[in-house]
Amino acid sequence: MAKFSEIPEGLQYIIRATRNRMLSVTDRLMQSDRPENNSELLAYRKKLRDLTDDDAGPAITINDDDMPDLTWPTKPDSILVEERKVPPFPQNDIDCNQLLPEWSR
């Protein structure tokens, strides 16, 4: 088990990218005129931001496929509805290596 700063940079990138996408889904819910702006949502967003914090984040292991293995925060119900409105990652013929930074290839 390792802290975020102790895992390889390429795996840090994967965790950050996934976390940022999860946060972007909740951005719309954080507007002041939305009723979903509640303590459960605020706690979820804090846990997502803490994933990259060595002191507050979870321990991370590397699985047999050399991918990060960590416990992601549980999504509040209000997010599950909002997620259906966000388009998925590109589903065309993009080479997955094009999505990674040059140094991680």
Residue pairs with C-beta under 8 A, 6 or more apart in sequence:
1 59
1 60
1 61
2 59
2 60
2 61
2 62
3 54
3 57
3 59
3 60
4 12
4 15
4 51
4 52
4 53
4 54
4 57
4 60
5 12
5 54
7 60
7 62
7 68
9 103
9 104
10 100
10 104
11 62
11 66
11 67
11 68
12 52
13 100
13 101
13 104
14 67
14 68
15 51
15 52
15 60
15 68
15 70
16 52
19 48
19 49
19 51
19 52
22 48
22 72
23 45
23 48
23 49
24 86
25 79
25 82
25 83
25 86
26 41
26 44
26 45
26 79
26 82
28 34
28 82
29 36
29 37
29 41
29 78
29 79
29 82
30 37
30 41
30 45
31 37
36 78
36 82
38 76
38 78
40 76
40 78
41 76
41 78
41 79
44 73
44 74
44 75
44 76
44 79
47 73
48 73
50 56
50 57
51 57
51 58
51 70
51 72
58 70
58 71
59 70
60 68
60 69
60 70
61 68
61 69
61 70
62 68
62 69
63 69
75 83
97 105
